[in-house]
Amino acid sequence: MTDTRAFYDTIAEDYAVHFRDQLAHRPLERALLAAYAEQVGTSGLVADLGCGPGEITAHLDGLGLSVFGLDLSESMITVARRRYPTLRFERGSMRDLSLADGSLAGVVSWYSSIHTPVDELPALFAEFHRVLSPGGRLLLAFQTGDEPLHLDQPWGHPVSLDFHRRRPERMAELLTGAGFAVRSSTVRERVAEHGESAPQALLLAQKEG
């Protein structure tokens, strides 16, 4: 986590500019976010875990959800608060949430599990399960594949980090093992002109009980 925090603290401003309006060219993702919002409803709280500069948090807010963002990087939180001053953003680790059991109606992990080693994913998903109320919904987005992407010196900054790619069927197995029922698994091919290097996967799951 130390390396991940340092990486995003360093690149936060450039990252926010580069990925601004990331949903504008992704109609499938917008549709799945809308479906997720409809399933969650407006009666409970949703956490956007690993929120980065806050764009997905703001999009969910625009869909009518009561949502807040959390990120490990203080610099990312600073950017998010500046961009969306009316929304709630907090610094913290999604692996150890300071939230009561069953306190959330929804959890969104939008490309934020990609720095978690595979052997630590069961504990991460167990934490998501813990904070969700019975019937609560999880939306998980990630790149598909078997080999990690190593990003070195992005935008000229002296930092590097691995981005883990996953197989959707394996992620579904891990979610099931953590007590989730996978309701939807969507994979779309990469769009090279938008800078994507791998197919993208989105899983919708529900806490059973």
C-alpha positions as CSV (number, residue, x, y, z in Angstrom):
1,M,0.0,0.0,0.0
2,T,2.9,2.3,0.6
3,D,4.0,2.0,-3.0
4,T,0.5,2.5,-4.3
5,R,0.0,5.6,-2.1
6,A,3.3,7.1,-3.2
7,F,2.5,6.4,-6.9
8,Y,-0.9,8.1,-6.9
9,D,0.2,11.0,-4.6
10,T,2.9,11.7,-7.2
11,I,0.8,11.5,-10.4
12,A,-2.6,12.8,-9.1
13,E,-2.8,16.0,-11.0
14,D,-1.7,14.5,-14.3
15,Y,-3.9,11.5,-13.8
16,A,-7.0,13.7,-13.1
17,V,-6.4,15.6,-16.4
18,H,-5.7,12.5,-18.5
19,F,-8.8,10.6,-17.3
20,R,-11.2,13.5,-17.1
21,D,-14.6,12.7,-18.7
22,Q,-13.5,9.0,-18.9
23,L,-17.2,7.9,-19.2
24,A,-17.9,10.2,-22.2
25,H,-16.7,7.5,-24.7
26,R,-17.9,4.5,-22.7
27,P,-21.6,4.0,-23.2
28,L,-21.6,0.4,-21.9
29,E,-20.0,1.5,-18.6
30,R,-22.6,4.3,-18.3
31,A,-25.4,1.8,-18.8
32,L,-24.0,-0.5,-16.2
33,L,-23.6,2.3,-13.7
34,A,-27.2,3.3,-14.3
35,A,-28.4,-0.3,-13.8
36,Y,-26.4,-0.5,-10.6
37,A,-27.9,2.8,-9.3
38,E,-31.4,1.5,-10.1
39,Q,-30.7,-1.7,-8.2
40,V,-29.2,0.0,-5.2
41,G,-31.9,2.7,-4.9
42,T,-31.8,5.9,-3.0
43,S,-32.5,4.7,0.6
44,G,-28.9,3.7,1.5
45,L,-25.3,4.9,1.4
46,V,-22.8,3.9,-1.3
47,A,-19.1,3.9,-1.0
48,D,-16.9,4.5,-4.1
49,L,-13.7,2.8,-2.8
50,G,-10.5,3.9,-4.5
51,C,-12.3,6.9,-5.9
52,G,-9.3,8.7,-7.3
53,P,-10.2,12.2,-8.5
54,G,-13.9,11.6,-7.9
55,E,-15.4,11.4,-11.4
56,I,-17.2,8.1,-10.7
57,T,-18.4,9.4,-7.3
58,A,-19.8,12.4,-9.0
59,H,-21.5,10.4,-11.7
60,L,-23.2,8.2,-9.1
61,D,-24.3,11.3,-7.3
62,G,-25.8,12.5,-10.5
63,L,-27.7,9.2,-10.8
64,G,-29.4,10.0,-7.5
65,L,-27.3,7.9,-5.1
66,S,-26.2,8.9,-1.7
67,V,-22.5,8.4,-2.2
68,F,-19.1,9.2,-0.8
69,G,-15.6,8.6,-2.1
70,L,-12.6,7.1,-0.3
71,D,-9.0,6.8,-1.6
72,L,-5.6,5.9,-0.2
73,S,-4.0,8.9,-1.8
74,E,-4.2,12.3,0.0
75,S,-3.4,14.0,-3.3
76,M,-6.2,12.3,-5.1
77,I,-8.6,13.3,-2.3
78,T,-7.4,16.9,-2.7
79,V,-8.2,16.8,-6.4
80,A,-11.6,15.3,-5.8
81,R,-12.6,17.8,-3.2
82,R,-11.5,20.7,-5.4
83,R,-13.4,19.4,-8.4
84,Y,-16.6,18.3,-6.5
85,P,-16.7,20.5,-3.4
86,T,-20.3,19.5,-2.5
87,L,-19.5,15.8,-2.3
88,R,-17.9,13.9,0.6
89,F,-14.4,12.5,0.1
90,E,-12.2,10.8,2.7
91,R,-8.7,9.3,2.8
92,G,-8.4,5.7,3.9
93,S,-7.8,2.1,3.0
94,M,-10.5,0.0,1.4
95,R,-8.8,-3.0,3.0
96,D,-9.6,-1.8,6.5
97,L,-12.7,0.4,6.4
98,S,-13.8,2.4,9.5
99,L,-17.4,1.5,8.8
100,A,-19.9,-0.5,10.8
101,D,-21.0,-4.0,9.7
102,G,-23.9,-3.8,7.3
103,S,-23.8,0.0,7.0
104,L,-23.7,0.3,3.2
105,A,-26.3,-0.3,0.5
106,G,-23.6,-0.4,-2.1
107,V,-19.9,-0.6,-2.8
108,V,-18.2,0.4,-6.1
109,S,-14.6,-0.7,-6.8
110,W,-13.8,1.0,-10.1
111,Y,-10.4,-0.3,-11.1
112,S,-9.3,0.0,-7.5
113,S,-8.7,-3.7,-6.8
114,I,-6.0,-3.9,-9.5
115,H,-3.1,-3.2,-7.1
116,T,-4.2,-5.9,-4.6
117,P,-2.1,-9.1,-4.9
118,V,-4.3,-12.1,-5.8
119,D,-3.7,-13.8,-2.5
120,E,-5.1,-10.8,-0.7
121,L,-8.3,-10.5,-2.7
122,P,-10.3,-12.9,-0.5
123,A,-9.7,-10.6,2.5
124,L,-10.5,-7.5,0.4
125,F,-13.8,-9.0,-0.8
126,A,-14.6,-10.1,2.8
127,E,-14.2,-6.5,3.9
128,F,-16.6,-5.4,1.1
129,H,-19.0,-8.1,2.3
130,R,-18.7,-7.0,5.9
131,V,-19.8,-3.4,5.3
132,L,-22.7,-4.2,3.0
133,S,-26.1,-4.8,4.3
134,P,-27.9,-8.0,3.3
135,G,-28.9,-7.6,-0.3
136,G,-26.3,-4.8,-0.8
137,R,-24.7,-4.5,-4.2
138,L,-21.1,-4.5,-5.4
139,L,-19.9,-3.2,-8.7
140,L,-16.3,-4.3,-9.6
141,A,-14.4,-3.1,-12.7
142,F,-11.0,-4.3,-13.8
143,Q,-8.9,-5.1,-16.9
144,T,-8.9,-8.7,-18.0
145,G,-5.8,-10.8,-18.7
146,D,-3.1,-12.9,-17.1
147,E,0.0,-10.7,-17.0
148,P,0.2,-7.4,-15.1
149,L,0.9,-4.1,-16.8
150,H,4.0,-2.4,-15.4
151,L,3.8,1.4,-15.7
152,D,7.1,3.1,-15.3
153,Q,7.6,6.9,-15.0
154,P,4.1,8.0,-16.2
155,W,4.1,11.6,-17.4
156,G,7.8,11.8,-16.5
157,H,7.4,11.2,-12.8
158,P,10.0,9.0,-11.1
159,V,7.5,6.3,-9.9
160,S,6.4,2.9,-11.1
161,L,3.6,0.4,-10.3
162,D,2.1,-2.9,-11.4
163,F,-1.5,-3.0,-12.5
164,H,-2.9,-6.6,-12.1
165,R,-5.2,-8.0,-14.8
166,R,-7.7,-10.7,-13.8
167,R,-9.9,-13.4,-15.4
168,P,-13.6,-12.6,-14.8
169,E,-14.4,-16.2,-14.0
170,R,-11.7,-16.3,-11.3
171,M,-12.9,-13.0,-9.8
172,A,-16.4,-14.4,-9.8
173,E,-15.2,-17.5,-7.9
174,L,-13.5,-15.3,-5.3
175,L,-16.7,-13.2,-4.9
176,T,-18.8,-16.3,-4.4
177,G,-16.3,-17.5,-1.8
178,A,-16.7,-14.2,0.1
179,G,-20.5,-14.6,0.2
180,F,-21.6,-12.8,-2.9
181,A,-23.9,-13.9,-5.7
182,V,-22.7,-12.7,-9.0
183,R,-25.6,-11.3,-10.9
184,S,-23.9,-10.0,-14.1
185,S,-20.5,-10.5,-15.8
186,T,-19.7,-8.2,-18.7
187,V,-16.6,-8.1,-20.8
188,R,-16.0,-5.8,-23.7
189,E,-13.0,-5.5,-26.0
190,R,-10.5,-2.8,-25.7
191,V,-10.8,0.5,-27.5
192,A,-7.3,1.3,-28.6
193,E,-8.0,4.9,-29.7
194,H,-9.0,5.6,-26.1
195,G,-5.7,4.3,-24.7
196,E,-7.0,0.9,-23.5
197,S,-4.5,-2.0,-23.6
198,A,-6.8,-4.9,-22.6
199,P,-10.4,-5.9,-22.5
200,Q,-12.5,-4.5,-19.7
201,A,-14.6,-6.5,-17.2
202,L,-17.5,-5.3,-15.0
203,L,-19.1,-7.6,-12.4
204,L,-22.3,-6.9,-10.6
205,A,-22.7,-8.9,-7.3
206,Q,-25.1,-9.0,-4.4
207,K,-24.5,-9.9,-0.8
208,E,-26.6,-12.9,0.0
209,G,-28.8,-13.0,3.1
